[in-house]
Amino acid sequence: MVADPNVPLAERPRDVETPDREGDSTEHLPIVVVGAGLAGLVAARLLKAAGYGVEILEKSRGTGGRLNTRREGTLHLDRGVRYWSDRGVLSRQLRRGLVGRGVLGPWTSPAYCLDGQGNRTVAEDSRYVAPNGLSAIAKALVDDLPIRFNRRAMLLDRSPITPDLWRVRCDRPRPDASTEPPDQFEARALLLAAPAPQTAALLNSLGTLDPQCAHYFANVAYGPCLTVTAGYGMDVDLDAAPWQGWGSITFEGDRALAWLSREDRKQVDAPEPAIVLQTTAEGAEPYIDLEGDALAAAGPALLKLASDRTALPLDQADWVRVHRWRYGTVQRAAGVPCLILGGDRWPPLVCAGDWCIGDGVEAALQSGVAAAQYLAKRLGDRPLIPPDTDLDLAALL
Ligand SMILES: Cc1cc2nc3c(=O)[nH]c(=O)nc-3n(C[C@H](O)[C@H](O)[C@H](O)COP(=O)(O)OP(=O)(O)OC[C@H]3O[C@@H](n4cnc5c(N)ncnc54)[C@H](O)[C@@H]3O)c2cc1C
């Protein structure tokens, strides 16, 4: 499906330390999962449950990817997914398990939709949150899985000693990394669960992608998103009528604003009112290439817009921060459950993520499951993880 992996690499790692081998077997080596978002984590959990060794490499300092919680003092702010809702069979299964373990609980603060004419309706979906933020979901999935943070996978190639193995080279650990583990990893199989552009860049180290594979990547399109977080003094009335007790407001049909949420209403004993405001892709476009103060200035401007829309004093914040998602939401997907590369000619290599199927957590979970099923079938030395009909993600927790 893609070009021969034996083409010369742009940069070949040198001085590779080769671990002691148990005979010629590669079974003792792990399946390496690149990316600790939902797709990578659910796949890693399923493979671990089936008896495979796994190791996760994550470029950032935490788990969850776009399921992202930022701490601000004692506040926990969900900067990505605002609440968990049952978007499909898999997100319902996982939610059941997470509620059972006390990770998620129902969020009863009302969620409203506000249209361009100022009409307000109440959203009827069931919503679940975690008191310390939704990244608790990713932490529950990681549990005892081996994971290395601050490891950005940069180059892939085949092991020079055993061509049945993949080798992943990561950039140097950041200075704050507490240990000095090797920055090269050998794997009997690879699961790339980063967003499509990062995955394509990583695959480039194997040579030119073949046209069919390149077509899948070329088909994927993301929309950017700007996340504004803000905190308020107790004297600012964010519950002015008719918004008493609100938890979330979705701006229907708005070109710039997507939604607002009251983050302090997700946790007990929040020290102050705090909100997250998300833009649409169109609303993020004017700011997406700005840096520093110019990017920061987007925060007050967007809060003013939200203030005008709701008549709430959202523009009177004590502090404001802006986070930029260049690859925020999938606007056009590859159209495959997961992307299998190289077929039987290569050691197993598969890509997964929401971008394979569509936007959102259900797509990420479906793709992670599909990739795990492929790998378990291809490696074949452990019982297969359950087929779709028997699969229950709640049992993973
Ligand atoms: C603001 C916002 C709000 C959203 N709201 C909702 C919502 O309400 N409902 C919903 O269903 N969905 C929502 N989504 C979408 C949802 O977050 C995603 O669909 C889902 O989390 C994607 O999971 P993933 O595992 O496919 O990718 P990601 O979460 O992007 O995970 C990929 C991981 O790979 C890591 N990575 C990337 N490159 C490398 C590398 N080279 N080496 C190592 N690691 C790497 C990243 O750091 C990341 O941890 C929202 C997204 C955003 C941005």
The ligand as an SDF file (V2000), in Angstrom:
LIG
                    3D

 53 58  0  0  0  0  0  0  0  0999 V2000
  -12.0870   22.2340   21.5750 C   0  0  0  0  0  0  0  0  0  0  0  0
  -12.5710   20.8540   21.2380 C   0  0  0  0  0  0  0  0  0  0  0  0
  -13.8140   20.4500   21.6800 C   0  0  0  0  0  0  0  0  0  0  0  0
  -14.2800   19.1630   21.3870 C   0  0  0  0  0  0  0  0  0  0  0  0
  -15.5210   18.7820   21.8450 N   0  0  0  0  0  0  0  0  0  0  0  0
  -15.9760   17.5440   21.5650 C   0  0  0  0  0  0  0  0  0  0  0  0
  -17.2440   17.1100   22.0520 C   0  0  0  0  0  0  0  0  0  0  0  0
  -17.9390   17.8450   22.7550 O   0  0  0  0  0  0  0  0  0  0  0  0
  -17.6480   15.8430   21.7400 N   0  0  0  0  0  0  0  0  0  0  0  0
  -16.8760   14.9990   20.9850 C   0  0  0  0  0  0  0  0  0  0  0  0
  -17.2960   13.8660   20.7290 O   0  0  0  0  0  0  0  0  0  0  0  0
  -15.6760   15.3950   20.5080 N   0  0  0  0  0  0  0  0  0  0  0  0
  -15.2140   16.6340   20.7720 C   0  0  0  0  0  0  0  0  0  0  0  0
  -13.9920   17.0290   20.3070 N   0  0  0  0  0  0  0  0  0  0  0  0
  -13.2110   16.1060   19.4740 C   0  0  0  0  0  0  0  0  0  0  0  0
  -12.5060   15.0540   20.3520 C   0  0  0  0  0  0  0  0  0  0  0  0
  -11.7300   15.6960   21.3120 O   0  0  0  0  0  0  0  0  0  0  0  0
  -11.6400   14.1900   19.4540 C   0  0  0  0  0  0  0  0  0  0  0  0
  -12.4360   13.6390   18.4210 O   0  0  0  0  0  0  0  0  0  0  0  0
  -10.9440   13.0370   20.1680 C   0  0  0  0  0  0  0  0  0  0  0  0
  -10.5120   13.3970   21.4540 O   0  0  0  0  0  0  0  0  0  0  0  0
   -9.7900   12.6000   19.2780 C   0  0  0  0  0  0  0  0  0  0  0  0
   -9.0520   11.5460   19.8870 O   0  0  0  0  0  0  0  0  0  0  0  0
   -7.7980   10.9360   19.1110 P   0  0  0  0  0  0  0  0  0  0  0  0
   -7.2250    9.9130   19.9890 O   0  0  0  0  0  0  0  0  0  0  0  0
   -8.2140   10.5320   17.7380 O   0  0  0  0  0  0  0  0  0  0  0  0
   -6.7570   12.1510   18.9000 O   0  0  0  0  0  0  0  0  0  0  0  0
   -6.0550   13.1250   19.9300 P   0  0  0  0  0  0  0  0  0  0  0  0
   -6.9010   13.3580   21.1190 O   0  0  0  0  0  0  0  0  0  0  0  0
   -5.6290   14.3240   19.1330 O   0  0  0  0  0  0  0  0  0  0  0  0
   -4.7610   12.3120   20.4230 O   0  0  0  0  0  0  0  0  0  0  0  0
   -3.5710   12.2470   19.6740 C   0  0  0  0  0  0  0  0  0  0  0  0
   -2.3750   12.1880   20.6260 C   0  0  0  0  0  0  0  0  0  0  0  0
   -1.1910   12.0040   19.8560 O   0  0  0  0  0  0  0  0  0  0  0  0
   -0.1570   12.7810   20.4380 C   0  0  0  0  0  0  0  0  0  0  0  0
    0.8690   12.9820   19.4060 N   0  0  0  0  0  0  0  0  0  0  0  0
    0.7850   13.6980   18.2580 C   0  0  0  0  0  0  0  0  0  0  0  0
    1.9210   13.5800   17.5480 N   0  0  0  0  0  0  0  0  0  0  0  0
    2.7490   12.7630   18.2560 C   0  0  0  0  0  0  0  0  0  0  0  0
    4.0600   12.2570   18.0410 C   0  0  0  0  0  0  0  0  0  0  0  0
    4.7570   12.5500   16.9330 N   0  0  0  0  0  0  0  0  0  0  0  0
    4.6030   11.4550   18.9850 N   0  0  0  0  0  0  0  0  0  0  0  0
    3.9240   11.1230   20.1310 C   0  0  0  0  0  0  0  0  0  0  0  0
    2.6600   11.5890   20.3770 N   0  0  0  0  0  0  0  0  0  0  0  0
    2.0830   12.3820   19.4420 C   0  0  0  0  0  0  0  0  0  0  0  0
   -0.8800   14.0550   20.8750 C   0  0  0  0  0  0  0  0  0  0  0  0
   -0.1380   14.7740   21.8380 O   0  0  0  0  0  0  0  0  0  0  0  0
   -2.1800   13.4670   21.4290 C   0  0  0  0  0  0  0  0  0  0  0  0
   -2.0650   13.1500   22.7970 O   0  0  0  0  0  0  0  0  0  0  0  0
  -13.4860   18.3000   20.6020 C   0  0  0  0  0  0  0  0  0  0  0  0
  -12.2170   18.7000   20.1840 C   0  0  0  0  0  0  0  0  0  0  0  0
  -11.7580   19.9670   20.5000 C   0  0  0  0  0  0  0  0  0  0  0  0
  -10.3820   20.3960   20.0500 C   0  0  0  0  0  0  0  0  0  0  0  0
  1  2  1  0
  2  3  1  0
  2 52  2  0
  3  4  2  0
  4  5  1  0
  4 50  1  0
  5  6  2  0
  6  7  1  0
  6 13  1  0
  7  8  2  0
  7  9  1  0
  9 10  1  0
 10 11  2  0
 10 12  1  0
 12 13  2  0
 13 14  1  0
 14 15  1  0
 14 50  1  0
 15 16  1  0
 16 17  1  0
 16 18  1  0
 18 19  1  0
 18 20  1  0
 20 21  1  0
 20 22  1  0
 22 23  1  0
 23 24  1  0
 24 25  2  0
 24 26  1  0
 24 27  1  0
 27 28  1  0
 28 29  2  0
 28 30  1  0
 28 31  1  0
 31 32  1  0
 32 33  1  0
 33 34  1  0
 33 48  1  0
 34 35  1  0
 35 36  1  0
 35 46  1  0
 36 37  1  0
 36 45  1  0
 37 38  2  0
 38 39  1  0
 39 40  1  0
 39 45  2  0
 40 41  1  0
 40 42  2  0
 42 43  1  0
 43 44  2  0
 44 45  1  0
 46 47  1  0
 46 48  1  0
 48 49  1  0
 50 51  2  0
 51 52  1  0
 52 53  1  0
M  END
$$$$
